[in-house]
Amino acid sequence: MTLYAGIDCGTQGTKVVIVDSKQGVILGEGNAAHRIISDSNGRREQEAAWWIDALVEAFHQAISQAGINAQEIKAVGVSGQQHGFVPLDEQGNVLHSVKLWCDTETTAENDALLQQLGGVQGSLDKLGLMVATGYTASKILWFKKHHPQLWARLHTVLLPHDYLNYWLTGERVTEYGDASGTGLLNVRLREWDRKTVDLIDNSGRLWNALPALKNAESCIGTLRPEAAARLGLSVATRVSTGGGDNMMAAIGSGNIAPGIVTMSLGTSGTLFTCSNEPVVAQSETIAGFCSSNNGWLPLICTMNVTSATMSVQTLLEEDLSGFNTLLAQASPGAGGVEMLPFFNGERVPPLPQARASLHNLDSDNFTRANLCMAVVESATYGLRYAIELFRQQGIEINEIRLTGGGARSARWRQIVADVMGCPVVCLSIKETAALGGAIQAMWATTLADNPKQDSKTLLAELCQHFVSLDAKTHTRPDAARQTQYKLLYQRYLQRLQHTYPEVQL
């Protein structure tokens, strides 16, 4: 056996997988939860120390389940929630609780920075994407403004996965994929943008605090003795660059070549694909991130998917099985019932103040089954809106790989296939980001030992070996329903624009 570990530090918890590179199987898994510090002003933070404790707990769970000698693990790769801000002083102490991707306390700072960049178009021109409140840049500006004494001690800016790498190795570095979610990287040139950095701080402190950028197939170091001791690993264990959770999930879902879209039917809906060239987005709703396989990862996130269906499920006092039974009883179009599913506002299209609404009800179509169908269809139409933004950019889509809780519904998978006009399939392994970390660790260590190997070919071979599709979930569009849904989607767009005339179709 040749063993590798993948780590995914997410918002809710840290997951670890142990894989055998020879057999191409996961031997053990572990999971430990984090809590979130929250406030009504939009504050969403965690303590970096919680991640370390969760990592140690999850690692020991995975090793125990695998029944292996941890000293045999050759390398680890870390995935982490994007956009967080971990400020370190020169000695490596964390200066403040970590503001997360979902923190909105820095909205005013982001608005000010966006204005300085020249608005949406200025941001697109300078960086290749629009800085958003969730990104790291506004968190840094907030920190400087509200904590000047701590700012004076700032030595290094790290992202969550970078901080885990720092704890593991002592190295303060980052890689292009996760760095592109800071709002400080020119994603087309793949370099820190000095002009944007100087808008936040022109003293040189922030510029000097930015970590060195590494290619995704690199090993950044080996374990510190303290980290090795807590995890039970050898100090010779290597650590790859890792990356942001979406970037690592792309590797873990085999989305490393154009033509594939990974789509999450989760609380929100995330879609991303692979591009060999930077995406010069015409829409600010496309985040043209770099990938963690040395390419680009255009990404879109919608706000209302299973969060919307859960609202209806709760209203009807149904469990998931009961909801799916009702869904199966309804026909495409929900008997004419129309819904705009914006229970949480919406990011794509940008309607932060939008609210959910029902339309076209009558005494015949207002049924429990039609209500279930209407919310699933409308959430799927929101994802179709995002898919169309990709297609307008010339992005090819031949297959959709589904993840998230909604993907477990066979009826919903069929609706996605019919609405998108594209085959869909689920992945056999749920923890795609952690698996991506393990695959990247194999990629980096193999290249370190055999530098003459072709990097791109090697990664493709590793993904083919480890990423398996669940054949029983493979779903093709039905020609008749696909035609029907073309008309129903146009009806949705008409309702959307009638209700929100500012939406550009």
LUMGU-575244 format. One record per residue (C-alpha): x, y, z; residue in one letter. Coordinates in steps of 0.02 Angstrom, whole numbers. Layout:
atom east=X north=Y up=Z aa=A $
...
END
This chain:
atom east=0 north=0 up=0 aa=M $
atom east=51 north=180 up=-33 aa=T $
atom east=-54 north=292 up=78 aa=L $
atom east=-108 north=473 up=60 aa=Y $
atom east=-225 north=585 up=159 aa=A $
atom east=-346 north=718 up=100 aa=G $
atom east=-409 north=853 up=220 aa=I $
atom east=-558 north=967 up=193 aa=D $
atom east=-582 north=1109 up=319 aa=C $
atom east=-758 north=1169 up=283 aa=G $
atom east=-876 north=1288 up=370 aa=T $
atom east=-967 north=1154 up=469 aa=Q $
atom east=-821 north=1039 up=505 aa=G $
atom east=-659 north=958 up=451 aa=T $
atom east=-658 north=795 up=354 aa=K $
atom east=-513 north=676 up=323 aa=V $
atom east=-498 north=531 up=200 aa=V $
atom east=-358 north=402 up=193 aa=I $
atom east=-332 north=326 up=21 aa=V $
atom east=-227 north=185 up=-49 aa=D $
atom east=-152 north=244 up=-213 aa=S $
atom east=-121 north=66 up=-274 aa=K $
atom east=-300 north=3 up=-253 aa=Q $
atom east=-383 north=170 up=-288 aa=G $
atom east=-497 north=157 up=-136 aa=V $
atom east=-537 north=257 up=20 aa=I $
atom east=-485 north=155 up=172 aa=L $
atom east=-549 north=270 up=310 aa=G $
atom east=-641 north=432 up=344 aa=E $
atom east=-656 north=551 up=490 aa=G $
atom east=-760 north=705 up=529 aa=N $
atom east=-759 north=833 up=670 aa=A $
atom east=-875 north=984 up=685 aa=A $
atom east=-836 north=1170 up=707 aa=H $
atom east=-953 north=1298 up=781 aa=R $
atom east=-977 north=1474 up=711 aa=I $
atom east=-972 north=1641 up=802 aa=I $
atom east=-1118 north=1741 up=731 aa=S $
atom east=-1205 north=1906 up=762 aa=D $
atom east=-1352 north=1998 up=687 aa=S $
atom east=-1233 north=2125 up=608 aa=N $
atom east=-1172 north=1992 up=487 aa=G $
atom east=-1023 north=1931 up=588 aa=R $
atom east=-975 north=1752 up=545 aa=R $
atom east=-811 north=1697 up=621 aa=E $
atom east=-716 north=1546 up=687 aa=Q $
atom east=-558 north=1524 up=790 aa=E $
atom east=-414 north=1451 up=690 aa=A $
atom east=-370 north=1341 up=839 aa=A $
atom east=-537 north=1253 up=819 aa=W $
atom east=-484 north=1193 up=647 aa=W $
atom east=-325 north=1115 up=717 aa=I $
atom east=-420 north=1024 up=854 aa=D $
atom east=-547 north=962 up=727 aa=A $
atom east=-409 north=908 up=608 aa=L $
atom east=-324 north=804 up=742 aa=V $
atom east=-489 north=724 up=795 aa=E $
atom east=-544 north=685 up=616 aa=A $
atom east=-371 north=620 up=570 aa=F $
atom east=-368 north=495 up=713 aa=H $
atom east=-545 north=438 up=668 aa=Q $
atom east=-492 north=406 up=488 aa=A $
atom east=-334 north=313 up=538 aa=I $
atom east=-431 north=205 up=660 aa=S $
atom east=-563 north=163 up=530 aa=Q $
atom east=-430 north=124 up=401 aa=A $
atom east=-336 north=12 up=521 aa=G $
atom east=-168 north=70 up=456 aa=I $
atom east=-3 north=129 up=528 aa=N $
atom east=-9 north=318 up=510 aa=A $
atom east=180 north=324 up=489 aa=Q $
atom east=153 north=248 up=317 aa=E $
atom east=58 north=400 up=251 aa=I $
atom east=170 north=475 up=118 aa=K $
atom east=87 north=645 up=92 aa=A $
atom east=-65 north=751 up=132 aa=V $
atom east=-162 north=882 up=35 aa=G $
atom east=-274 north=1014 up=114 aa=V $
atom east=-438 north=1087 up=48 aa=S $
atom east=-514 north=1235 up=139 aa=G $
atom east=-664 north=1350 up=137 aa=Q $
atom east=-625 north=1496 up=24 aa=Q $
atom east=-611 north=1683 up=61 aa=H $
atom east=-574 north=1677 up=248 aa=G $
atom east=-447 north=1798 up=324 aa=F $
atom east=-314 north=1731 up=443 aa=V $
atom east=-197 north=1871 up=501 aa=P $
atom east=-32 north=1817 up=578 aa=L $
atom east=102 north=1915 up=669 aa=D $
atom east=287 north=1883 up=639 aa=E $
atom east=291 north=1742 up=767 aa=Q $
atom east=144 north=1655 up=684 aa=G $
atom east=12 north=1701 up=812 aa=N $
atom east=-165 north=1726 up=745 aa=V $
atom east=-211 north=1907 up=778 aa=L $
atom east=-402 north=1896 up=764 aa=H $
atom east=-544 north=1774 up=747 aa=S $
atom east=-556 north=1717 up=567 aa=V $
atom east=-689 north=1805 up=463 aa=K $
atom east=-770 north=1675 up=350 aa=L $
atom east=-836 north=1677 up=172 aa=W $
atom east=-1014 north=1701 up=238 aa=C $
atom east=-969 north=1854 up=345 aa=D $
atom east=-1062 north=2010 up=287 aa=T $
atom east=-1002 north=2131 up=421 aa=E $
atom east=-881 north=2202 up=294 aa=T $
atom east=-1013 north=2256 up=166 aa=T $
atom east=-973 north=2441 up=185 aa=A $
atom east=-787 north=2408 up=160 aa=E $
atom east=-821 north=2306 up=4 aa=N $
atom east=-934 north=2441 up=-68 aa=D $
atom east=-796 north=2569 up=-40 aa=A $
atom east=-663 north=2459 up=-120 aa=L $
atom east=-774 north=2419 up=-270 aa=L $
atom east=-803 north=2605 up=-296 aa=Q $
atom east=-615 north=2638 up=-290 aa=Q $
atom east=-588 north=2503 up=-421 aa=L $
atom east=-707 north=2592 up=-538 aa=G $
atom east=-865 north=2493 up=-502 aa=G $
atom east=-909 north=2324 up=-573 aa=V $
atom east=-828 north=2353 up=-742 aa=Q $
atom east=-672 north=2425 up=-664 aa=G $
atom east=-654 north=2273 up=-553 aa=S $
atom east=-679 north=2155 up=-701 aa=L $
atom east=-550 north=2251 up=-802 aa=D $
atom east=-419 north=2257 up=-664 aa=K $
atom east=-440 north=2086 up=-583 aa=L $
atom east=-543 north=1978 up=-701 aa=G $
atom east=-684 north=1964 up=-575 aa=L $
atom east=-793 north=2074 up=-466 aa=M $
atom east=-740 north=2091 up=-284 aa=V $
atom east=-883 north=2036 up=-172 aa=A $
atom east=-917 north=2056 up=13 aa=T $
atom east=-877 north=1873 up=42 aa=G $
atom east=-701 north=1891 up=-27 aa=Y $
atom east=-548 north=1920 up=81 aa=T $
atom east=-506 north=2097 up=24 aa=A $
atom east=-646 north=2185 up=118 aa=S $
atom east=-606 north=2084 up=275 aa=K $
atom east=-428 north=2151 up=270 aa=I $
atom east=-491 north=2330 up=251 aa=L $
atom east=-612 north=2303 up=397 aa=W $
atom east=-470 north=2235 up=505 aa=F $
atom east=-360 north=2385 up=467 aa=K $
atom east=-503 north=2506 up=505 aa=K $
atom east=-567 north=2428 up=666 aa=H $
atom east=-409 north=2355 up=742 aa=H $
atom east=-265 north=2475 up=706 aa=P $
atom east=-156 north=2408 up=848 aa=Q $
atom east=-170 north=2230 up=782 aa=L $
atom east=-144 north=2295 up=605 aa=W $
atom east=23 north=2365 up=659 aa=A $
atom east=77 north=2186 up=702 aa=R $
atom east=16 north=2108 up=538 aa=L $
atom east=153 north=2006 up=456 aa=H $
atom east=62 north=1876 up=348 aa=T $
atom east=-109 north=1859 up=267 aa=V $
atom east=-166 north=1679 up=248 aa=L $
atom east=-324 north=1591 up=191 aa=L $
atom east=-398 north=1448 up=294 aa=P $
atom east=-314 north=1308 up=197 aa=H $
atom east=-151 north=1407 up=198 aa=D $
atom east=-160 north=1416 up=388 aa=Y $
atom east=-178 north=1227 up=403 aa=L $
atom east=-29 north=1210 up=286 aa=N $
atom east=66 north=1332 up=398 aa=Y $
atom east=24 north=1230 up=553 aa=W $
atom east=78 north=1072 up=464 aa=L $
atom east=241 north=1136 up=388 aa=T $
atom east=284 north=1309 up=453 aa=G $
atom east=277 north=1376 up=274 aa=E $
atom east=178 north=1535 up=238 aa=R $
atom east=126 north=1511 up=56 aa=V $
atom east=-30 north=1499 up=-51 aa=T $
atom east=-79 north=1436 up=-223 aa=E $
atom east=-165 north=1521 up=-368 aa=Y $
atom east=-337 north=1442 up=-351 aa=G $
atom east=-375 north=1494 up=-173 aa=D $
atom east=-281 north=1658 up=-195 aa=A $
atom east=-397 north=1708 up=-337 aa=S $
atom east=-540 north=1716 up=-210 aa=G $
atom east=-456 north=1853 up=-109 aa=T $
atom east=-500 north=1994 up=-228 aa=G $
atom east=-315 north=2041 up=-232 aa=L $
atom east=-257 north=1928 up=-374 aa=L $
atom east=-264 north=1969 up=-559 aa=N $
atom east=-337 north=1802 up=-612 aa=V $
atom east=-288 north=1823 up=-794 aa=R $
atom east=-105 north=1861 up=-759 aa=L $
atom east=-99 north=1748 up=-604 aa=R $
atom east=-10 north=1877 up=-496 aa=E $
atom east=-49 north=1989 up=-348 aa=W $
atom east=-117 north=2156 up=-408 aa=D $
atom east=-14 north=2294 up=-326 aa=R $
atom east=-135 north=2434 up=-372 aa=K $
atom east=-281 north=2346 up=-287 aa=T $
atom east=-175 north=2305 up=-135 aa=V $
atom east=-124 north=2489 up=-121 aa=D $
atom east=-306 north=2543 up=-120 aa=L $
atom east=-321 north=2451 up=46 aa=I $
atom east=-149 north=2498 up=113 aa=D $
atom east=-15 north=2594 up=20 aa=N $
atom east=115 north=2583 up=159 aa=S $
atom east=185 north=2419 up=95 aa=G $
atom east=129 north=2321 up=249 aa=R $
atom east=-9 north=2226 up=159 aa=L $
atom east=95 north=2199 up=3 aa=W $
atom east=235 north=2123 up=107 aa=N $
atom east=109 north=2017 up=204 aa=A $
atom east=46 north=1926 up=50 aa=L $
atom east=113 north=1748 up=41 aa=P $
atom east=217 north=1679 up=-101 aa=A $
atom east=116 north=1597 up=-241 aa=L $
atom east=148 north=1414 up=-283 aa=K $
atom east=95 north=1305 up=-429 aa=N $
atom east=-35 north=1175 up=-383 aa=A $
atom east=74 north=1023 up=-418 aa=E $
atom east=205 north=1079 up=-290 aa=S $
atom east=251 north=1006 up=-122 aa=C $
atom east=276 north=1149 up=0 aa=I $
atom east=369 north=1053 up=135 aa=G $
atom east=364 north=912 up=262 aa=T $
atom east=282 north=904 up=433 aa=L $
atom east=343 north=1001 up=582 aa=R $
atom east=386 north=884 up=728 aa=P $
atom east=243 north=956 up=833 aa=E $
atom east=114 north=926 up=695 aa=A $
atom east=182 north=753 up=658 aa=A $
atom east=171 north=705 up=842 aa=A $
atom east=-11 north=762 up=861 aa=R $
atom east=-65 north=672 up=702 aa=L $
atom east=42 north=518 up=728 aa=G $
atom east=131 north=543 up=562 aa=L $
atom east=312 north=541 up=509 aa=S $
atom east=408 north=705 up=497 aa=V $
atom east=452 north=648 up=320 aa=A $
atom east=268 north=661 up=268 aa=T $
atom east=252 north=787 up=127 aa=R $
atom east=119 north=921 up=109 aa=V $
atom east=57 north=980 up=-61 aa=S $
atom east=-3 north=1157 up=-95 aa=T $
atom east=-186 north=1112 up=-68 aa=G $
atom east=-318 north=1236 up=-124 aa=G $
atom east=-491 north=1310 up=-98 aa=G $
atom east=-634 north=1189 up=-73 aa=D $
atom east=-712 north=1220 up=-244 aa=N $
atom east=-544 north=1198 up=-330 aa=M $
atom east=-508 north=1036 up=-239 aa=M $
atom east=-685 north=973 up=-269 aa=A $
atom east=-652 north=1000 up=-454 aa=A $
atom east=-505 north=879 up=-443 aa=I $
atom east=-605 north=760 up=-332 aa=G $
atom east=-748 north=756 up=-458 aa=S $
atom east=-632 north=734 up=-608 aa=G $
atom east=-678 north=906 up=-675 aa=N $
atom east=-506 north=942 up=-747 aa=I $
atom east=-546 north=958 up=-933 aa=A $
atom east=-669 north=1069 up=-1027 aa=P $
atom east=-845 north=1002 up=-1056 aa=G $
atom east=-889 north=947 up=-879 aa=I $
atom east=-989 north=1051 up=-754 aa=V $
atom east=-993 north=1004 up=-570 aa=T $
atom east=-1160 north=1062 up=-498 aa=M $
atom east=-1207 north=1058 up=-315 aa=S $
atom east=-1390 north=1036 up=-268 aa=L $
atom east=-1351 north=1091 up=-91 aa=G $
atom east=-1417 north=1230 up=21 aa=T $
atom east=-1356 north=1345 up=-115 aa=S $
atom east=-1310 north=1296 up=-292 aa=G $
atom east=-1129 north=1301 up=-348 aa=T $
atom east=-1078 north=1269 up=-528 aa=L $
atom east=-901 north=1265 up=-593 aa=F $
atom east=-808 north=1201 up=-743 aa=T $
atom east=-632 north=1189 up=-812 aa=C $
atom east=-555 north=1310 up=-935 aa=S $
atom east=-383 north=1307 up=-1012 aa=N $
atom east=-389 north=1495 up=-1036 aa=E $
atom east=-442 north=1637 up=-919 aa=P $
atom east=-626 north=1677 up=-937 aa=V $
atom east=-650 north=1859 up=-986 aa=V $
atom east=-821 north=1866 up=-903 aa=A $
atom east=-951 north=1982 up=-977 aa=Q $
atom east=-1054 north=1956 up=-819 aa=S $
atom east=-996 north=1997 up=-643 aa=E $
atom east=-1094 north=1846 up=-582 aa=T $
atom east=-960 north=1730 up=-653 aa=I $
atom east=-810 north=1716 up=-538 aa=A $
atom east=-667 north=1678 up=-657 aa=G $
atom east=-559 north=1594 up=-524 aa=F $
atom east=-396 north=1505 up=-557 aa=C $
atom east=-404 north=1317 up=-531 aa=S $
atom east=-294 north=1205 up=-425 aa=S $
atom east=-231 north=1112 up=-578 aa=N $
atom east=-147 north=1264 up=-657 aa=N $
atom east=-295 north=1316 up=-764 aa=G $
atom east=-452 north=1417 up=-729 aa=W $
atom east=-614 north=1376 up=-639 aa=L $
atom east=-760 north=1490 up=-689 aa=P $
atom east=-888 north=1475 up=-549 aa=L $
atom east=-1065 north=1534 up=-514 aa=I $
atom east=-1161 north=1520 up=-351 aa=C $
atom east=-1350 north=1534 up=-333 aa=T $
atom east=-1430 north=1553 up=-161 aa=M $
atom east=-1590 north=1450 up=-164 aa=N $
atom east=-1585 north=1263 up=-196 aa=V $
atom east=-1617 north=1140 up=-54 aa=T $
atom east=-1641 north=1290 up=61 aa=S $
atom east=-1796 north=1328 up=-44 aa=A $
atom east=-1859 north=1149 up=-54 aa=T $
atom east=-1834 north=1129 up=134 aa=M $
atom east=-1944 north=1281 up=164 aa=S $
atom east=-2087 north=1196 up=70 aa=V $
atom east=-2051 north=1028 up=150 aa=Q $
atom east=-2062 north=1107 up=323 aa=T $
atom east=-2221 north=1201 up=278 aa=L $
atom east=-2304 north=1039 up=224 aa=L $
atom east=-2236 north=947 up=377 aa=E $
atom east=-2163 north=811 up=267 aa=E $
atom east=-2002 north=714 up=287 aa=D $
atom east=-1888 north=694 up=137 aa=L $
atom east=-1972 north=533 up=83 aa=S $
atom east=-2143 north=614 up=90 aa=G $
atom east=-2082 north=765 up=-8 aa=F $
atom east=-2011 north=653 up=-145 aa=N $
atom east=-2174 north=553 up=-151 aa=T $
atom east=-2271 north=714 up=-181 aa=L $
atom east=-2144 north=769 up=-310 aa=L $
atom east=-2170 north=607 up=-407 aa=A $
atom east=-2358 north=641 up=-414 aa=Q $
atom east=-2341 north=807 up=-506 aa=A $
atom east=-2315 north=837 up=-692 aa=S $
atom east=-2192 north=957 up=-775 aa=P $
atom east=-2254 north=1134 up=-757 aa=G $
atom east=-2336 north=1100 up=-587 aa=A $
atom east=-2510 north=1123 up=-660 aa=G $
atom east=-2470 north=1304 up=-701 aa=G $
atom east=-2405 north=1350 up=-527 aa=V $
atom east=-2256 north=1467 up=-542 aa=E $
atom east=-2131 north=1509 up=-406 aa=M $
atom east=-1987 north=1629 up=-385 aa=L $
atom east=-1887 north=1536 up=-250 aa=P $
atom east=-1793 north=1684 up=-175 aa=F $
atom east=-1815 north=1641 up=9 aa=F $
atom east=-1637 north=1703 up=42 aa=N $
atom east=-1629 north=1842 up=-86 aa=G $
atom east=-1525 north=1794 up=-238 aa=E $
atom east=-1348 north=1813 up=-300 aa=R $
atom east=-1375 north=1757 up=-481 aa=V $
atom east=-1461 north=1860 up=-546 aa=P $
atom east=-1405 north=1991 up=-418 aa=P $
atom east=-1564 north=2019 up=-317 aa=L $
atom east=-1507 north=2029 up=-135 aa=P $
atom east=-1672 north=2102 up=-75 aa=Q $
atom east=-1785 north=1983 up=-174 aa=A $
atom east=-1917 north=1877 up=-88 aa=R $
atom east=-1998 north=1712 up=-135 aa=A $
atom east=-2168 north=1718 up=-218 aa=S $
atom east=-2305 north=1604 up=-290 aa=L $
atom east=-2403 north=1645 up=-448 aa=H $
atom east=-2544 north=1583 up=-558 aa=N $
atom east=-2637 north=1488 up=-422 aa=L $
atom east=-2815 north=1426 up=-442 aa=D $
atom east=-2928 north=1306 up=-348 aa=S $
atom east=-2872 north=1159 up=-455 aa=D $
atom east=-2683 north=1178 up=-463 aa=N $
atom east=-2652 north=1232 up=-283 aa=F $
atom east=-2602 north=1059 up=-220 aa=T $
atom east=-2464 north=992 up=-111 aa=R $
atom east=-2388 north=897 up=-256 aa=A $
atom east=-2386 north=1050 up=-370 aa=N $
atom east=-2308 north=1155 up=-233 aa=L $
atom east=-2166 north=1028 up=-217 aa=C $
atom east=-2142 north=1023 up=-406 aa=M $
atom east=-2146 north=1214 up=-419 aa=A $
atom east=-2007 north=1238 up=-292 aa=V $
atom east=-1895 north=1104 up=-369 aa=V $
atom east=-1924 north=1170 up=-545 aa=E $
atom east=-1893 north=1351 up=-496 aa=S $
atom east=-1732 north=1307 up=-404 aa=A $
atom east=-1677 north=1212 up=-559 aa=T $
atom east=-1723 north=1359 up=-672 aa=Y $
atom east=-1607 north=1465 up=-565 aa=G $
atom east=-1467 north=1343 up=-604 aa=L $
atom east=-1517 north=1346 up=-789 aa=R $
atom east=-1498 north=1535 up=-783 aa=Y $
atom east=-1320 north=1508 up=-722 aa=A $
atom east=-1286 north=1375 up=-854 aa=I $
atom east=-1341 north=1497 up=-988 aa=E $
atom east=-1215 north=1625 up=-924 aa=L $
atom east=-1080 north=1493 up=-950 aa=F $
atom east=-1144 north=1454 up=-1124 aa=R $
atom east=-1145 north=1639 up=-1170 aa=Q $
atom east=-958 north=1639 up=-1128 aa=Q $
atom east=-932 north=1499 up=-1254 aa=G $
atom east=-908 north=1368 up=-1117 aa=I $
atom east=-944 north=1193 up=-1181 aa=E $
atom east=-1056 north=1083 up=-1072 aa=I $
atom east=-1067 north=898 up=-1113 aa=N $
atom east=-1100 north=822 up=-942 aa=E $
atom east=-1159 north=882 up=-772 aa=I $
atom east=-1089 north=794 up=-617 aa=R $
atom east=-1210 north=818 up=-474 aa=L $
atom east=-1167 north=831 up=-290 aa=T $
atom east=-1265 north=885 up=-136 aa=G $
atom east=-1420 north=819 up=-49 aa=G $
atom east=-1540 north=857 up=-191 aa=G $
atom east=-1441 north=745 up=-308 aa=A $
atom east=-1502 north=592 up=-212 aa=R $
atom east=-1677 north=617 up=-283 aa=S $
atom east=-1698 north=521 up=-447 aa=A $
atom east=-1844 north=633 up=-497 aa=R $
atom east=-1741 north=790 up=-469 aa=W $
atom east=-1596 north=718 up=-569 aa=R $
atom east=-1716 north=690 up=-713 aa=Q $
atom east=-1784 north=867 up=-699 aa=I $
atom east=-1605 north=935 up=-704 aa=V $
atom east=-1566 north=832 up=-860 aa=A $
atom east=-1727 north=888 up=-946 aa=D $
atom east=-1711 north=1073 up=-899 aa=V $
atom east=-1526 north=1083 up=-944 aa=M $
atom east=-1538 north=973 up=-1098 aa=G $
atom east=-1384 north=880 up=-1040 aa=C $
atom east=-1342 north=710 up=-963 aa=P $
atom east=-1316 north=710 up=-775 aa=V $
atom east=-1232 north=586 up=-657 aa=V $
atom east=-1182 north=578 up=-474 aa=C $
atom east=-1013 north=534 up=-403 aa=L $
atom east=-983 north=375 up=-304 aa=S $
atom east=-885 north=469 up=-170 aa=I $
atom east=-968 north=607 up=-70 aa=K $
atom east=-814 north=695 up=0 aa=E $
atom east=-748 north=763 up=-164 aa=T $
atom east=-647 north=907 up=-88 aa=A $
atom east=-553 north=793 up=32 aa=A $
atom east=-526 north=666 up=-107 aa=L $
atom east=-461 north=808 up=-216 aa=G $
atom east=-335 north=847 up=-80 aa=G $
atom east=-273 north=668 up=-78 aa=A $
atom east=-262 north=660 up=-269 aa=I $
atom east=-165 north=824 up=-272 aa=Q $
atom east=-45 north=755 up=-141 aa=A $
atom east=-13 north=603 up=-252 aa=M $
atom east=11 north=716 up=-403 aa=W $
atom east=136 north=828 up=-314 aa=A $
atom east=238 north=691 up=-233 aa=T $
atom east=246 north=588 up=-393 aa=T $
atom east=310 north=739 up=-490 aa=L $
atom east=435 north=780 up=-351 aa=A $
atom east=505 north=604 up=-365 aa=D $
atom east=491 north=594 up=-555 aa=N $
atom east=500 north=772 up=-622 aa=P $
atom east=509 north=716 up=-804 aa=K $
atom east=330 north=651 up=-802 aa=Q $
atom east=201 north=754 up=-896 aa=D $
atom east=104 north=846 up=-761 aa=S $
atom east=-63 north=858 up=-853 aa=K $
atom east=-63 north=677 up=-908 aa=T $
atom east=-20 north=617 up=-733 aa=L $
atom east=-164 north=712 up=-654 aa=L $
atom east=-285 north=644 up=-783 aa=A $
atom east=-226 north=467 up=-745 aa=E $
atom east=-246 north=493 up=-557 aa=L $
atom east=-423 north=562 up=-577 aa=C $
atom east=-470 north=418 up=-691 aa=Q $
atom east=-405 north=296 up=-559 aa=H $
atom east=-492 north=375 up=-410 aa=F $
atom east=-647 north=468 up=-471 aa=V $
atom east=-789 north=350 up=-506 aa=S $
atom east=-963 north=392 up=-568 aa=L $
atom east=-1117 north=308 up=-497 aa=D $
atom east=-1183 north=220 up=-653 aa=A $
atom east=-1356 north=191 up=-579 aa=K $
atom east=-1382 north=380 up=-566 aa=T $
atom east=-1339 north=416 up=-748 aa=H $
atom east=-1487 north=512 up=-820 aa=T $
atom east=-1516 north=573 up=-997 aa=R $
atom east=-1640 north=707 up=-1051 aa=P $
atom east=-1809 north=646 up=-1113 aa=D $
atom east=-1839 north=726 up=-1283 aa=A $
atom east=-2022 north=766 up=-1254 aa=A $
atom east=-1996 north=840 up=-1081 aa=R $
atom east=-1843 north=935 up=-1141 aa=Q $
atom east=-1952 north=1022 up=-1271 aa=T $
atom east=-2084 north=1055 up=-1137 aa=Q $
atom east=-1957 north=1129 up=-1018 aa=Y $
atom east=-1889 north=1247 up=-1150 aa=K $
atom east=-2060 north=1332 up=-1148 aa=L $
atom east=-2078 north=1320 up=-959 aa=L $
atom east=-1907 north=1400 up=-933 aa=Y $
atom east=-1956 north=1545 up=-1046 aa=Q $
atom east=-2114 north=1564 up=-940 aa=R $
atom east=-2003 north=1573 up=-785 aa=Y $
atom east=-1894 north=1707 up=-865 aa=L $
atom east=-2048 north=1810 up=-910 aa=Q $
atom east=-2110 north=1798 up=-731 aa=R $
atom east=-1937 north=1844 up=-666 aa=L $
atom east=-1923 north=1999 up=-774 aa=Q $
atom east=-2103 north=2052 up=-742 aa=H $
atom east=-2070 north=2045 up=-555 aa=T $
atom east=-1892 north=2116 up=-562 aa=Y $
atom east=-1876 north=2225 up=-718 aa=P $
atom east=-1694 north=2263 up=-677 aa=E $
atom east=-1644 north=2084 up=-721 aa=V $
atom east=-1549 north=2074 up=-886 aa=Q $
atom east=-1601 north=1924 up=-991 aa=L $
END
